[in-house]
Amino acid sequence: MKTGRCLCGAVRFEYSGPENWMGHCHCESCRRNTASPFTSFLGVPNGNWRWSGEAPATYHSSELVTRSFCPKCGTPMAYQTEHRPDEIHFYAASLDDQSGYRPTRHFHADEMVDWVELADQLPRK
């Protein structure tokens, strides 16, 4: 079982089984949501995960996207989109044990900020 939590520990999640994918997102929406130059996600199939602490608060950041966050400390916890209705995307930095996180690609590389240089050789879409 893999687990994760927010900064204050109120909102927690757990999941089992393999992740669908792992990667870094550079889109403006994710950058603004996290106040960072990019964020890292992992996709987990629905049915393999659950909230194990308090339920997160949610908001619709666009017509097809719902973002979950801790209502106490504000930590972003998950992203869900109608484009991928069979999975949830957890923020990799919220994992309790991040040692198994291995990103395989960059998403929205055309929106990367120009003041960060990444030296990895991962595919950029």
C-alpha positions as CSV (number, residue, x, y, z in Angstrom):
1,M,0.0,0.0,0.0
2,K,1.3,3.4,-0.9
3,T,0.3,6.4,1.1
4,G,0.4,10.2,1.0
5,R,-0.8,13.2,3.0
6,C,-1.1,17.0,3.1
7,L,1.2,19.3,5.1
8,C,-1.0,19.2,8.3
9,G,-1.8,15.5,7.9
10,A,-5.6,15.9,7.9
11,V,-6.1,14.8,4.2
12,R,-4.6,11.4,3.5
13,F,-4.8,8.9,0.6
14,E,-3.7,5.4,-0.1
15,Y,-3.5,3.2,-3.2
16,S,-2.3,-0.2,-4.3
17,G,-1.1,-1.6,-7.5
18,P,1.0,0.0,-10.2
19,E,0.6,3.6,-11.3
20,N,-0.6,4.2,-14.8
21,W,2.2,6.8,-15.4
22,M,4.4,9.3,-13.7
23,G,5.4,12.7,-15.1
24,H,6.0,16.4,-14.7
25,C,3.4,19.0,-15.8
26,H,4.4,22.4,-17.0
27,C,1.0,23.9,-17.9
28,E,0.1,27.4,-16.6
29,S,-2.8,26.0,-14.6
30,C,-0.7,23.6,-12.6
31,R,2.0,26.2,-12.1
32,R,-0.5,28.7,-10.7
33,N,-2.2,26.0,-8.6
34,T,1.1,25.0,-6.9
35,A,3.0,28.3,-7.2
36,S,5.9,26.4,-8.7
37,P,7.6,26.2,-12.1
38,F,6.2,22.7,-12.7
39,T,4.6,19.9,-10.7
40,S,4.9,16.2,-10.6
41,F,2.0,13.7,-10.8
42,L,1.3,10.1,-10.9
43,G,-1.9,8.5,-12.4
44,V,-3.7,5.9,-10.3
45,P,-6.6,3.8,-11.6
46,N,-10.0,4.4,-10.0
47,G,-10.8,1.5,-7.8
48,N,-7.2,1.3,-6.5
49,W,-7.2,4.3,-4.3
50,R,-9.2,5.9,-1.5
51,W,-9.1,9.0,0.8
52,S,-8.0,7.6,4.2
53,G,-8.1,10.8,6.3
54,E,-10.5,13.7,6.1
55,A,-12.1,14.3,2.7
56,P,-10.4,17.1,0.7
57,A,-12.2,20.2,-0.5
58,T,-12.6,20.5,-4.3
59,Y,-12.9,23.2,-6.9
60,H,-13.3,23.2,-10.7
61,S,-10.3,25.0,-12.1
62,S,-11.8,24.7,-15.6
63,E,-14.9,23.1,-17.2
64,L,-13.4,19.6,-17.3
65,V,-11.0,19.7,-14.3
66,T,-11.5,19.2,-10.6
67,R,-8.7,19.9,-8.1
68,S,-8.7,18.5,-4.6
69,F,-6.9,20.2,-1.7
70,C,-6.7,20.2,2.1
71,P,-9.3,22.6,3.5
72,K,-7.1,23.2,6.6
73,C,-3.6,23.8,5.3
74,G,-4.3,24.3,1.5
75,T,-2.0,21.6,0.2
76,P,-2.9,20.5,-3.3
77,M,-3.7,16.8,-3.2
78,A,-5.1,15.6,-6.6
79,Y,-6.2,16.5,-10.0
80,Q,-9.0,14.8,-12.0
81,T,-10.0,15.5,-15.6
82,E,-12.9,14.3,-17.7
83,H,-10.2,13.6,-20.4
84,R,-9.0,10.7,-18.2
85,P,-12.2,9.7,-16.3
86,D,-10.8,6.3,-15.1
87,E,-8.0,7.7,-12.9
88,I,-6.9,10.3,-10.4
89,H,-3.6,12.2,-10.5
90,F,-1.9,12.6,-7.1
91,Y,0.9,15.1,-6.6
92,A,4.1,13.1,-6.2
93,A,5.5,15.4,-3.5
94,S,2.6,14.4,-1.2
95,L,3.7,10.7,-1.2
96,D,5.0,9.6,2.2
97,D,7.7,7.5,0.5
98,Q,8.9,9.2,-2.7
99,S,11.7,6.7,-3.4
100,G,9.7,4.8,-6.0
101,Y,8.7,7.8,-8.0
102,R,10.2,7.6,-11.5
103,P,8.9,10.1,-14.0
104,T,8.9,9.1,-17.6
105,R,7.9,12.3,-19.4
106,H,7.1,16.0,-19.3
107,F,3.6,17.2,-20.2
108,H,2.9,20.6,-21.8
109,A,6.6,21.3,-22.3
110,D,5.7,24.1,-24.7
111,E,4.6,26.0,-21.6
112,M,7.8,25.6,-19.6
113,V,9.1,28.7,-17.8
114,D,12.3,30.0,-19.3
115,W,14.1,30.5,-16.0
116,V,14.4,26.8,-15.2
117,E,16.7,24.5,-17.1
118,L,16.1,20.7,-16.8
119,A,18.9,18.4,-17.9
120,D,17.0,15.1,-18.0
121,Q,16.4,13.3,-21.3
122,L,12.7,12.5,-20.7
123,P,10.3,12.9,-23.6
124,R,8.6,16.3,-23.8
125,K,5.1,16.5,-25.1
